[in-house]
Amino acid sequence: MRRQATSLGRRRGRGPLARRRRGWRPSGLAFARVQMRKVRGHYGLSQEQLGLFFDEARRRPGNTGLTLLILCERRLDNAIYRAGLAASRAQARAAIARGHFQLDGQKAADPYYLAQRADVLEVVAGQGLHRRQLAKMSSHPPSWIRLEPEGLELEIVRLPEARDISLVVDIDRVVELLMRA
């Protein structure tokens, strides 16, 4: 028996979309939605929260997209994650909600608080975050955060800038999409 060329290990597309997928490219709107999903997923934002941050970024002077990313970077849960006190932003949000952190001597209750310059955040003693758990986490905080050697206190030295943002995203597409809504 002879084998046909299609059965020599090459997969041939099957189904109604097989021909279309080969040359498929996302439209401008689809690409913008992918970029927006990247921002939302990276910072753990809902669509409504992103919209509120966008409204705030539009009110401020300067580049709206860059301002939007800086506002997202300033969130308290992100600062805790970036300092290495939590394994993820979701874990940082949960730790704040459970009362594991104090902000300037008072219980930090809002993970969405925008960190200000000279804010001091400390781990509450006797709460679930133990020293050995903190030691497991690699901590190389960004330049805008100063972490105490024991890892139980962090201070916001300055506000984050464009160079401090690690997310690679086409923010102009996100701004265009949010302007439509």
Order of alpha helices (4+ residues) and beta strands (2+ residues): alpha-alpha-alpha-alpha-alpha-alpha-beta-beta-beta-alpha-beta-beta-alpha
